[in-house]
Amino acid sequence: MQVFAVKQTNTFLAVLVLSLLTTHCAAQSSSLVPNSLSTSKQNTFREIAREIDNPCVEDSLAGYKTLEDVLDAGQTCHEAYLLSSDIEFFLKNDLDKPRIREMVRDEAKNMASPAEFNLENRPRLGESSAPVEIVVFSDFQCPFCARAAETMHKVYEARPEAISIVFKQMPLTSIHQYAAAASLVSVYAHEKGKFWEIHDQLFKSQKELDAQKLTDILESLGASKDELFDPEKGQQYGVFVIEDVEDARKANVEGTPSFFINGVSIEGGGNYERLLSRVDAELNAPAAASPDARRRAREKALKTCPYPGHEELYALLQPAGQADLAMYANSVLCPCPGVSQTLHDCTITNTCENAPALIDKIITRIMENTPKDDLIREIELIVQQERTKMNP
């Protein structure tokens, strides 16, 4: 991945064989922990699943505490099926346990609140009615995006009736001189019904991409550079790029290429095996819970918030995020000067105004996907600064 600097995504080497969970929510006679894994990897699967909160929002499955509990009861739901597929895939590709746990927890968070994008009049490969929608944020000068573009075509060819791929612009202008101009050329090509043709041409000529190359491509479409890049005439095309970049910001997209499958951010989506495994899991998973079931789950979260006065923000956190908040709050001191309680305890007792303000800050940072080490350092610094202040 390119994250405003070059950063490569994880590489997955083996091919996934999907033959694991049942595809409905009725009780089964045995555990749904995949038996295609070796005994040692089944044990690791259980250890990871035991540390993942039950992701199911259906009332019939609400009594289970962890993902392992759900599977051991012979049950599954849309989210549990996908997370189980993820764990199995990562274990088969020999990722280490801490990394798998981190990735699956992140994905559980993303599943609880799928991203929504403006996809109107965006380039789409396949039918919008396809059951699996892949949204990719990309930059025409990003070398990893060029590889991902080939992967997109390959995945689409493998499942043409099941997949719809939508392209979203994310030119990294701080490091790529011609990325924004290439985006505008591709938007113009889309208007002319030739987006995917120009999409492929831009990536194939990526190393030679410059002002002259873009001008040549533009002229082959029947336009001039003055027409497209004029501040007023080209404004209608620039709007699409600006809106896509804003969508990326709202979804906490940090770099390119970034992939979302049915609204859920997928790490490692540039890898063919990883992407195809997730597509197949989506096709075989039980149907997602109804909006009404999700509403009830949200109401339950509001009622069970451990920090009075923080219910609205707390409810926006996914289960793993709520667990992280509890971990942070119970592991640092209260920011109130002269108080020996933990942040959790002094928030409950409303010891000083600094404590609830810090809880809100932590919740916000968790929703922003702040790395744990960075957040811990930030919390400790705030606590240190507040505790050294004199009492009023």
C-alpha positions in Angstrom: 0.0 0.0 0.0 1.1 3.5 -0.6 0.4 5.6 2.5 1.5 9.1 1.5 4.8 7.3 1.2 5.5 3.8 -0.1 4.1 1.1 2.1 3.5 -2.4 0.8 0.5 -4.4 1.8 0.8 -7.9 3.3 1.6 -10.6 0.7 -0.4 -13.8 0.9 1.1 -16.9 -0.8 -1.3 -19.8 -0.5 -4.6 -20.4 -2.2 -7.7 -20.5 0.1 -9.9 -23.6 -0.1 -13.3 -22.5 1.3 -15.1 -25.5 2.8 -15.9 -24.4 6.3 -19.0 -23.1 7.9 -22.7 -23.7 7.4 -24.7 -21.0 5.6 -27.7 -20.6 7.8 -28.4 -19.6 11.4 -30.1 -22.8 12.6 -28.5 -24.8 15.4 -26.0 -27.5 14.3 -24.9 -30.7 15.9 -21.3 -29.8 16.3 -18.8 -26.9 16.5 -18.3 -24.9 13.4 -14.6 -24.4 14.1 -13.1 -25.3 10.7 -11.8 -28.9 10.6 -9.7 -28.2 7.4 -7.0 -26.8 9.7 -4.3 -28.9 11.4 -4.9 -29.6 15.1 -2.4 -27.0 16.2 -3.9 -24.4 13.9 -7.4 -25.3 15.1 -6.2 -24.6 18.6 -4.8 -21.2 17.5 -8.1 -20.6 15.7 -9.9 -21.1 19.0 -7.5 -18.9 20.9 -8.1 -16.0 18.5 -11.9 -16.6 18.3 -12.0 -16.6 22.1 -10.6 -13.0 22.1 -13.1 -11.7 19.5 -16.4 -10.5 20.8 -19.6 -12.1 19.5 -20.2 -10.0 16.3 -23.8 -11.2 15.7 -26.5 -8.7 16.4 -29.5 -11.1 16.0 -31.5 -11.5 19.2 -31.3 -15.3 19.0 -27.5 -15.1 19.1 -27.1 -12.2 21.6 -26.5 -14.5 24.5 -23.1 -15.7 23.3 -20.1 -13.7 24.5 -17.3 -14.5 22.0 -16.9 -15.7 18.4 -15.8 -19.0 19.8 -18.9 -19.4 21.8 -21.1 -18.8 18.8 -19.2 -21.4 16.7 -19.1 -24.0 19.5 -22.8 -23.8 19.8 -23.1 -24.7 16.1 -24.4 -21.2 15.2 -23.3 -18.6 12.8 -24.3 -15.3 11.4 -23.1 -13.1 8.5 -20.4 -11.4 10.5 -19.3 -14.6 12.4 -19.0 -16.5 9.1 -16.8 -13.8 7.5 -14.5 -13.4 10.5 -14.1 -17.2 10.8 -13.2 -17.3 7.1 -10.6 -14.6 7.7 -9.0 -16.4 10.6 -8.9 -19.6 8.6 -7.3 -17.9 5.6 -4.7 -16.1 7.6 -3.8 -19.3 9.5 -3.4 -21.2 6.2 -1.1 -18.5 5.1 1.0 -18.8 8.3 0.5 -15.3 9.7 1.3 -15.1 13.4 -1.4 -15.1 16.0 -1.0 -11.5 17.3 -1.2 -10.1 13.7 -4.3 -12.2 12.9 -6.0 -11.1 16.1 -5.3 -7.4 15.3 -6.5 -7.7 11.8 -9.7 -9.6 12.7 -10.5 -7.2 15.5 -10.1 -4.3 13.1 -12.4 -6.0 10.6 -15.0 -6.7 13.3 -15.0 -3.0 14.0 -15.5 -2.2 10.3 -18.4 -4.7 10.0 -20.3 -3.1 12.8 -20.5 0.2 10.8 -19.9 -0.4 7.1 -18.8 2.6 5.1 -21.2 4.4 2.8 -20.0 6.1 -0.4 -21.3 8.3 -3.1 -21.3 5.9 -6.0 -23.6 7.9 -8.3 -22.2 8.1 -11.9 -18.9 6.4 -10.8 -17.1 3.9 -13.0 -18.5 0.5 -12.4 -17.4 -2.9 -13.8 -20.3 -5.3 -13.6 -23.9 -4.9 -12.6 -24.9 -2.8 -9.6 -27.3 -5.6 -8.6 -24.4 -8.0 -8.0 -24.3 -9.4 -4.4 -20.7 -8.4 -3.8 -19.7 -4.8 -4.4 -16.0 -3.9 -4.3 -15.1 -0.2 -4.0 -11.4 0.6 -4.6 -9.7 3.9 -3.9 -6.8 4.3 -6.2 -4.0 6.6 -7.6 -2.8 6.3 -11.2 0.8 6.9 -10.2 0.8 4.5 -7.3 2.8 1.4 -8.3 0.8 -0.9 -5.9 -2.4 0.5 -7.5 -1.2 -0.7 -10.9 -0.8 -4.2 -9.5 -4.2 -4.0 -7.8 -5.8 -3.0 -11.1 -4.6 -6.2 -12.6 -6.0 -8.1 -9.6 -9.3 -6.4 -10.0 -9.7 -7.6 -13.5 -8.6 -11.1 -12.6 -11.1 -11.3 -9.7 -13.9 -10.0 -11.9 -13.1 -12.6 -14.5 -13.3 -15.3 -11.9 -16.7 -14.2 -10.6 -18.3 -11.9 -13.3 -21.9 -12.5 -12.3 -21.3 -12.0 -8.6 -19.1 -9.0 -8.5 -19.4 -5.3 -9.1 -16.3 -3.1 -8.9 -16.5 0.6 -8.4 -13.5 2.9 -8.9 -13.0 5.9 -6.6 -10.3 8.6 -7.1 -7.7 9.2 -4.5 -4.7 11.0 -6.1 -1.8 11.5 -3.6 -0.8 14.9 -4.8 1.8 15.4 -2.2 4.0 12.7 -3.7 2.7 12.2 -7.3 3.0 15.1 -9.6 0.6 13.9 -12.3 -1.9 11.9 -10.2 -4.5 14.6 -10.0 -4.3 15.3 -13.8 -4.6 11.6 -14.5 -7.7 11.5 -12.3 -9.3 14.3 -14.3 -8.4 12.5 -17.6 -10.1 9.3 -16.3 -13.2 11.2 -15.2 -13.4 12.7 -18.7 -13.0 9.2 -20.2 -15.8 8.0 -18.0 -18.1 10.7 -19.4 -17.2 9.4 -22.9 -17.9 5.8 -22.0 -14.3 4.8 -22.1 -13.2 4.8 -18.5 -11.9 1.2 -18.2 -10.0 1.5 -21.4 -8.2 4.6 -20.2 -7.9 3.2 -16.7 -5.9 0.3 -18.1 -3.9 2.6 -20.4 -2.9 5.0 -17.6 -1.7 2.1 -15.4 0.2 0.4 -18.2 2.0 3.6 -19.1 2.5 4.6 -15.5 6.3 4.9 -15.7 6.0 7.3 -18.7 3.2 9.3 -17.2 3.8 13.0 -17.7 2.1 16.1 -19.1 2.7 15.1 -22.7 1.4 11.5 -22.2 -1.7 12.8 -20.5 -2.2 15.3 -23.3 -1.9 12.6 -25.9 -4.5 10.4 -24.1 -6.8 13.4 -23.7 -6.6 14.3 -27.4 -7.3 10.7 -28.3 -10.6 11.2 -26.5 -11.4 14.3 -28.5 -10.6 16.9 -25.9 -7.8 19.4 -25.4 -5.8 20.1 -22.3 -7.2 23.7 -22.3 -10.7 22.3 -22.1 -10.0 19.9 -19.3 -7.5 21.8 -17.1 -9.0 25.3 -17.4 -10.1 26.3 -13.8 -13.7 27.0 -15.0 -14.2 24.6 -17.9 -12.7 21.6 -16.0 -14.4 22.3 -12.7 -17.2 19.8 -13.5 -14.7 17.0 -13.7 -12.7 18.1 -10.6 -15.9 17.8 -8.5 -15.9 14.1 -8.9 -12.3 13.8 -7.6 -12.9 16.1 -4.7 -16.0 14.2 -3.6 -14.1 10.9 -3.8 -11.3 12.2 -1.7 -13.8 13.4 0.9 -15.4 10.0 0.9 -12.0 8.5 1.5 -11.4 10.9 4.4 -14.7 10.0 6.1 -13.9 6.3 5.8 -10.4 6.8 7.4 -8.7 5.7 4.2 -5.0 6.3 4.7 -3.5 5.3 1.4 -3.8 3.6 -1.9 -4.9 1.1 -3.0 -7.7 0.6 -0.4 -10.5 -1.9 -0.8 -14.0 -2.1 0.6 -16.2 -5.1 0.1 -19.9 -4.5 0.8 -18.8 -1.4 2.8 -16.2 -3.2 4.9 -12.5 -2.2 4.7 -10.4 -5.2 3.7 -6.7 -5.3 4.5 -4.6 -7.0 1.9 -7.2 -6.6 -0.8 -4.6 -6.1 -3.4 -3.7 -9.8 -3.2 -5.8 -12.1 -5.5 -6.2 -15.0 -3.1 -7.2 -12.8 -0.2 -9.7 -10.9 -2.3 -11.2 -13.9 -3.9 -11.5 -15.7 -0.6 -13.5 -12.8 0.8 -15.7 -12.6 -2.2 -16.5 -16.3 -1.9 -17.1 -15.9 1.8 -19.6 -13.1 1.1 -21.4 -15.3 -1.4 -21.7 -18.2 1.1 -22.3 -16.3 4.3 -25.8 -16.1 5.8 -27.7 -12.9 5.0 -26.8 -9.8 7.0 -29.1 -8.9 9.9 -32.0 -6.7 9.3 -31.9 -2.9 10.0 -34.3 -3.6 12.8 -32.0 -6.0 14.5 -29.1 -3.6 14.1 -31.3 -0.9 15.7 -32.0 -3.1 18.7 -28.3 -3.9 19.1 -27.6 -0.1 19.1 -30.2 0.5 21.7 -28.7 -2.3 23.9 -25.3 -0.7 23.6 -26.8 2.6 24.8 -28.2 1.0 27.8 -25.0 -0.9 28.8 -22.5 2.0 28.5 -20.3 1.8 31.6 -19.6 5.6 31.4 -22.8 7.6 32.1 -23.1 10.6 29.9 -21.1 9.0 27.1 -23.8 6.7 25.7 -24.1 8.3 22.2 -20.3 8.1 21.5 -19.9 4.7 23.1 -22.7 3.3 20.9 -20.7 4.2 17.8 -17.9 1.9 18.9 -17.9 -1.7 17.7 -17.5 -4.5 20.3 -13.8 -4.7 19.9 -13.6 -0.9 20.3 -15.6 -1.0 23.5 -13.2 -3.7 24.8 -10.3 -1.4 23.9 -11.8 1.5 25.7 -12.2 -0.6 28.9 -8.6 -1.7 28.6 -7.3 1.9 28.3 -9.5 3.2 31.1 -8.5 0.5 33.5 -4.8 0.7 32.7 -4.0 4.4 33.2 -4.3 6.7 36.2 -7.1 9.2 36.5 -6.0 12.6 35.0 -7.4 14.4 38.1 -4.5 15.9 40.2 -3.9 14.0 43.5 -6.3 11.1 42.8 -5.0 7.6 42.9 -7.9 5.9 41.1 -7.9 4.6 37.6 -9.4 6.6 34.7 -12.3 4.1 34.7 -13.1 4.6 38.4 -12.8 8.4 38.5 -15.0 8.7 35.4 -17.7 6.6 37.1 -17.5 8.8 40.3 -17.2 12.0 38.2 -14.2 13.0 40.2 -13.2 15.9 37.9 -14.0 17.2 34.5 -10.7 16.0 33.0 -11.7 12.4 33.3 -14.9 12.3 31.1 -13.2 14.6 28.6 -10.4 12.1 28.3 -12.9 9.2 27.8 -14.5 11.2 24.9 -11.0 11.7 23.4 -10.2 8.0 23.6 -13.5 7.0 22.0 -12.9 9.5 19.2 -9.3 8.2 18.7 -10.5 4.6 18.6 -13.1 5.5 15.9 -10.3 7.1 14.0 -8.4 3.8 14.1 -5.4 5.3 15.9 -2.7 2.7 16.4 -2.8 1.4 20.0 0.8 2.3 20.8 0.3 5.9 19.6 -3.0 6.2 21.6 -1.4 4.8 24.7 1.4 7.4 24.5 -1.1 10.2 23.8 -3.2 9.1 26.9 -0.2 8.9 29.2 1.0 12.3 28.1 -2.4 13.9 28.7 -2.6 12.2 32.2 0.9 13.4 33.1 0.1 16.9 32.0 -3.2 17.1 33.9 -1.9 15.5 37.1 1.0 18.0 37.4 -1.4 20.9 37.3 -2.2 22.6 40.5 -5.7 22.1 41.9 -7.8 25.3 41.4 
